[in-house]
Amino acid sequence: MHDLKSVLSEAAGDGIISIDQAEKLAPYLTERGVRADDVRSAHHEDVLGEVVDTETPRFVRGFHDILITIGVIVALVGIWGIASIIPVFVAIIILAEILVRRERLALPAVALTAAWTVAIAAAEVSYYPDGLKNLSDMMQILVVMVPFPVLLAVFYWRYRIPLSLAATLGSALAVCTVLILSLLSKLTGSSNFILEHSLISSLLFLIAALSLFAVAMRFDLKDPLRETRNSDVAFWLHLSTAPALLYAIVSVIFTMQSGSATFTLASTHTSDAFIVIAVVLVLMLVGLVIDRRAFVTAGLVSLGVALARLFKESGANPGGYVFVILFIVGLVVLVIGVGWPFFRRAVLAPLPDAMRAKLPPVRWAEDKQPAVEL
C-alpha cells in the first residue's frame, strides 16, 4: 500500500494538481471514508485474471484521432509543397493551438511533434546548406544539431507533449556527445576523430546511450503503474534507447576485438554473430525486467543478420535460409509477445523485494475484456 499523502504529493510533483490542492484533498478524502493507506501498491499482483498491458499507447484513442492526424499530415505536406518552410512552422503552431491546447487530441499531438522536428531539419537544409557540406567536422555537426533541443524545448514548454520532451532530452544528449567529440578532436588535432580514435568514440557513444537509458528509467521509476505523463515520456525515450544501447555495446566489443565497429553480413566472423545474439538476448532480458518491449524489437534486425551469418558460414543455400531466418525471428517475437507476463513473472521472482517494488508489476485484471464478435 502507498500512503495517500505521498500519492497526492507525487500528483502535485507531476503537475496534475497544485500543491495547495494536494494539501486540501488529503483531509477531504479522509473525511469521506478513503483511508490514508487505502492506495493499492504497484505490486499487488496476485489476483487471477487476464493480463493487463502496461504499455498501451495513450496516443491512440479512436478513429477520430486517426482521421484528424491524416488531415494534419496531408495539409502540412501540401503547405510545404506550395510554399516555403516558414508557413509550415506557422501552420504547425496554429494546428497545435487548436488540436493540442484546446482539443487535447493525443495522436495529432504526436504527429505535430514529428512535423516540428522534420520542419527544423528542413529549415536547416534550406537556410544553412554550408553547414551540411562537411559533416566530418564535429563543429559543423554541432552547429547543425543545436537548434533541435532548443526549438523542441520551446515546443514542449508550450504544448506539454511527452514525445516533445523525450525528443528534447535525446537531442540535448546528442549535442553534448558531439560537443565532447568536438573538444577531443581539437585537443588531439584529429581531422576525423571518430575514425582515428574508434575505441574512444565507441565508449563515448556507449556512455551516451547509458545516460539516455538512465534518464528513461528515471521517468519510469516515477510511475511504475504507468498511469501518468512520466510513463509516456519514458515510452518514447526507450524507443531510442534500446537500439542505441544495442549498437553502442556491439560497437565497443567489436572495436576492442578487431578495431572495426561495424557488424555486417560480409565482414563479420562466426564468433561475432554469437556475440550479437548474446547482446540481443541480454537486452531482451532487460526489457522483461523493466517491462519495455522496445528492447525486444530493437534487436530483431541484428538478430536476423547474425543468424544469416551463421547460415552462410555453414554453407546453406541463401534462397532457403532467408525464409528460415524470417520464421525464427517471427517465432521469437510471437513467443515473447504471447508469454510476456509469464516470462516477466519468472524473471522478477529471484529479484530482491526492494528492487521489485520499484519496477512495474505483472498486473492481472479480475474481469476479462469482452470478446470482439467477428
C-alpha positions in Angstrom: 0.0 0.0 0.0 1.0 3.6 -0.6 0.3 6.5 1.7 -2.5 8.8 0.4 -0.5 11.9 1.1 2.6 10.6 -0.8 0.4 9.8 -3.8 -1.1 13.3 -3.8 2.4 14.7 -3.4 3.5 12.8 -6.5 0.5 14.0 -8.4 1.4 17.6 -7.5 5.0 17.0 -8.5 3.8 15.7 -11.9 1.8 18.8 -12.4 -1.6 17.0 -12.3 -2.8 19.1 -9.3 -1.3 22.0 -7.4 0.5 21.7 -4.0 -2.4 23.6 -2.4 -4.9 21.2 -3.9 -3.0 18.2 -2.7 -3.0 19.6 0.8 -6.7 20.2 0.7 -7.6 16.8 -0.9 -5.9 14.7 1.7 -8.3 15.6 4.6 -11.2 15.9 2.2 -10.8 12.3 1.0 -10.1 11.0 4.5 -13.3 12.6 5.9 -15.3 10.7 3.2 -14.0 7.3 4.0 -10.9 7.0 1.9 -8.3 5.5 4.3 -4.8 7.0 4.3 -3.3 3.6 3.4 -6.0 2.5 1.0 -4.0 3.1 -2.1 -3.1 -0.2 -3.9 0.6 -1.0 -4.2 2.3 -1.3 -7.5 3.0 -4.9 -6.8 -0.4 -6.1 -5.8 -0.3 -8.8 -8.5 -1.7 -11.9 -7.0 -5.3 -11.5 -8.4 -6.1 -14.1 -11.1 -7.5 -13.0 -14.4 -6.5 -11.5 -17.7 -3.2 -9.8 -18.1 -3.3 -6.0 -18.2 -0.9 -4.4 -20.8 1.1 -1.7 -19.1 2.4 -0.4 -22.5 -0.9 0.5 -24.0 -0.3 3.6 -26.3 -2.0 6.7 -24.9 -1.9 8.5 -28.2 -4.5 6.3 -30.0 -7.9 6.9 -28.6 -10.2 6.3 -31.6 -10.6 6.6 -35.3 -11.4 10.3 -34.8 -7.8 11.0 -33.7 -6.6 8.9 -36.7 -8.7 10.9 -39.2 -7.6 14.2 -37.8 -4.0 13.1 -37.9 -4.3 12.1 -41.6 -5.7 15.6 -42.3 -2.8 17.2 -40.4 -0.2 15.3 -42.3 -1.7 15.8 -45.7 -2.3 19.5 -45.1 1.3 20.1 -43.9 2.7 18.3 -46.9 0.5 20.4 -49.1 1.6 23.7 -47.5 5.3 22.6 -47.8 4.8 21.9 -51.5 3.2 25.2 -52.4 5.2 27.5 -50.1 8.4 27.7 -48.1 9.2 26.1 -44.8 8.2 29.2 -42.8 4.5 28.7 -43.5 4.8 25.1 -42.3 6.1 26.3 -38.9 3.2 28.7 -38.7 0.7 26.0 -39.7 2.1 23.6 -37.1 1.7 26.3 -34.4 -1.9 27.1 -35.4 -2.8 23.4 -35.5 -1.2 22.7 -32.2 -3.0 25.6 -30.5 -6.3 24.1 -31.8 -5.8 20.4 -31.6 -3.4 20.1 -28.6 -4.1 23.1 -26.4 -7.8 23.2 -26.9 -9.0 19.8 -28.1 -6.4 17.7 -26.2 -6.0 15.2 -29.1 -3.1 12.9 -28.4 -2.3 11.3 -31.8 -2.3 14.7 -33.6 0.0 16.0 -30.9 2.5 13.2 -31.7 2.2 13.9 -35.5 2.7 17.7 -34.9 5.8 17.0 -32.8 7.2 14.8 -35.6 6.3 17.5 -38.1 8.0 20.2 -35.9 11.2 18.1 -35.9 11.1 17.5 -39.6 10.5 21.2 -40.2 13.6 22.1 -38.1 15.7 19.8 -40.2 14.2 21.1 -43.5 14.8 24.7 -42.4 18.5 23.9 -41.8 18.8 22.3 -45.2 17.1 25.3 -46.8 18.8 28.1 -45.0 22.1 26.7 -43.9 23.4 24.4 -46.7 27.0 25.1 -45.9 26.7 23.5 -42.5 25.8 20.2 -44.2 28.7 20.0 -46.7 31.4 18.9 -44.3 29.8 16.6 -41.7 33.2 15.1 -40.8 33.9 18.3 -38.9 32.5 18.0 -35.4 31.9 21.7 -35.1 29.8 21.7 -38.2 27.7 18.9 -36.9 27.3 20.7 -33.6 26.0 23.8 -35.3 23.5 21.8 -37.2 22.3 19.9 -34.1 22.0 22.8 -31.6 18.6 24.1 -32.9 16.9 20.8 -32.3 16.9 20.7 -28.4 16.3 24.5 -28.3 13.2 24.5 -30.5 11.9 21.2 -29.2 12.1 22.5 -25.7 10.1 25.6 -26.7 7.5 23.3 -28.3 7.3 21.2 -25.1 7.1 24.3 -22.9 4.0 25.4 -24.8 2.2 22.2 -25.5 3.4 19.6 -22.9 3.6 16.7 -25.3 5.5 13.7 -23.9 7.2 13.0 -27.2 8.5 16.6 -27.5 10.1 16.3 -24.0 11.7 12.9 -24.9 13.0 14.4 -28.2 14.3 17.4 -26.3 16.2 15.3 -23.9 17.5 12.9 -26.6 18.7 15.7 -28.9 20.3 17.6 -25.9 22.2 14.5 -25.0 23.3 14.1 -28.7 24.5 17.7 -28.7 26.5 17.1 -25.5 28.1 14.0 -27.1 29.0 15.8 -30.3 30.4 18.7 -28.2 32.7 16.3 -26.3 33.8 14.7 -29.6 34.5 18.2 -31.0 36.6 19.1 -28.0 38.5 15.9 -28.2 39.1 16.4 -31.9 40.5 19.9 -31.2 42.7 18.6 -28.4 44.2 15.7 -30.5 44.4 17.7 -33.7 42.4 14.9 -35.5 40.5 15.8 -38.6 38.2 12.7 -38.2 38.3 11.8 -34.5 35.6 9.1 -34.8 37.5 7.0 -37.4 41.0 7.7 -36.0 40.0 7.0 -32.4 37.3 4.5 -32.8 37.5 2.9 -29.4 37.2 6.2 -27.5 34.3 7.2 -29.8 32.6 3.9 -29.2 33.0 4.2 -25.5 31.6 7.7 -25.6 28.6 6.6 -27.6 28.0 3.8 -25.0 28.2 6.3 -22.2 25.7 8.5 -24.0 23.3 5.5 -24.6 23.6 4.5 -20.9 22.9 8.1 -19.9 19.8 8.1 -22.1 18.7 4.8 -20.5 19.2 6.3 -17.0 17.0 9.3 -17.9 14.3 7.0 -19.3 14.4 4.8 -16.2 14.1 7.9 -14.0 10.8 8.7 -15.7 9.8 5.0 -15.5 10.6 4.7 -11.8 8.4 7.7 -11.0 5.4 5.9 -12.4 5.6 2.1 -12.0 1.9 1.8 -12.6 2.2 3.5 -16.0 -0.6 6.0 -15.3 0.9 9.4 -15.7 2.8 11.6 -18.2 6.1 10.2 -16.9 5.4 6.8 -18.4 4.6 8.3 -21.8 7.9 10.2 -21.8 9.8 7.0 -20.8 8.0 5.1 -23.6 9.4 7.4 -26.2 12.8 7.6 -24.6 13.1 3.8 -24.6 12.3 3.6 -28.3 15.5 5.4 -29.0 17.5 4.0 -26.0 17.1 0.3 -26.9 18.7 0.4 -30.4 21.3 3.0 -29.1 22.4 0.6 -26.4 22.5 -2.4 -28.7 24.7 -0.8 -31.3 26.9 1.0 -28.8 27.6 -2.2 -26.9 28.3 -4.2 -30.1 30.5 -1.3 -31.4 32.6 -1.3 -28.2 33.1 -5.1 -28.3 34.0 -5.3 -32.0 36.3 -2.3 -31.7 38.2 -3.9 -28.9 38.4 -7.2 -30.8 39.3 -6.1 -34.3 39.4 -2.3 -34.4 36.3 -2.2 -36.5 33.0 -1.1 -35.0 30.8 -2.4 -37.9 28.7 -5.5 -38.0 27.7 -6.7 -41.4 26.9 -10.0 -43.1 30.1 -9.8 -45.3 32.6 -8.6 -42.7 31.9 -10.4 -39.5 33.2 -13.7 -38.2 31.1 -16.5 -36.8 32.1 -15.6 -33.2 30.9 -12.0 -33.9 27.4 -13.4 -34.8 27.3 -15.2 -31.4 28.3 -12.0 -29.7 25.5 -10.1 -31.3 23.0 -12.8 -30.4 24.2 -12.7 -26.8 23.8 -8.9 -26.6 20.3 -9.1 -28.1 19.3 -11.7 -25.6 20.7 -9.7 -22.7 18.7 -6.6 -23.9 15.6 -8.7 -24.2 16.1 -9.8 -20.6 16.5 -6.1 -19.6 13.2 -5.4 -21.4 11.4 -8.1 -19.5 12.7 -6.7 -16.2 11.6 -3.1 -16.8 8.6 -4.1 -18.9 9.6 -2.4 -22.1 9.1 -4.3 -25.4 11.2 -1.8 -27.3 14.2 -3.8 -26.0 12.9 -6.8 -27.9 12.1 -5.1 -31.2 15.4 -3.2 -31.2 17.5 -6.3 -31.8 15.4 -8.0 -34.4 17.4 -6.8 -37.4 20.7 -7.6 -35.8 19.4 -11.0 -34.8 18.4 -11.7 -38.4 21.9 -10.6 -39.7 23.6 -12.7 -37.1 21.6 -15.8 -38.0 22.3 -15.1 -41.7 26.0 -15.1 -40.9 25.7 -18.4 -39.2 23.8 -20.0 -42.0 26.2 -18.5 -44.6 29.2 -20.0 -42.7 27.5 -23.4 -42.7 27.3 -23.3 -46.5 23.5 -23.2 -46.6 21.7 -22.0 -49.7 20.8 -18.3 -49.3 17.5 -18.8 -51.2 16.4 -21.2 -48.4 17.8 -19.8 -45.2 16.3 -16.3 -45.7 12.8 -17.8 -45.0 14.2 -19.9 -42.2 15.6 -16.7 -40.6 12.2 -14.9 -41.0 10.5 -17.8 -39.4 12.9 -17.9 -36.5 12.7 -14.1 -35.9 8.9 -14.2 -36.2 8.7 -17.1 -33.8 10.9 -15.3 -31.2 8.6 -12.3 -31.4 5.4 -14.4 -31.1 6.7 -16.5 -28.1 8.0 -13.4 -26.2 4.9 -11.4 -27.1 2.3 -14.0 -26.1 4.3 -15.2 -23.0 5.4 -11.7 -21.9 3.7 -11.6 -18.5 4.7 -15.2 -17.7 8.3 -14.6 -18.6 8.3 -11.3 -16.6 6.9 -13.2 -13.5 9.8 -15.7 -13.8 12.4 -13.0 -14.3 11.2 -10.9 -11.4 10.8 -13.8 -9.0 14.5 -14.0 -7.9 15.0 -10.3 -7.6 15.0 -8.6 -4.1 11.7 -7.2 -2.9 13.2 -3.7 -2.7 14.1 -3.8 -6.4 10.7 -5.4 -7.5 8.8 -2.7 -5.5 10.3 0.0 -7.9 9.5 -1.9 -11.1 6.2 -2.2 -13.0 4.2 -5.2 -11.6 3.0 -8.2 -13.6 -0.6 -6.9 -13.4 -3.7 -9.1 -13.7 -7.3 -7.9 -14.0 -10.1 -9.8 -12.4 -12.6 -9.2 -15.2 -11.8 -10.2 -18.8 -12.4 -7.8 -21.7 -15.5 -8.6 -23.7 -14.6 -10.7 -26.8 -15.0 -9.0 -30.2 -17.6 -10.7 -32.3 -16.5 -11.2 -35.9 
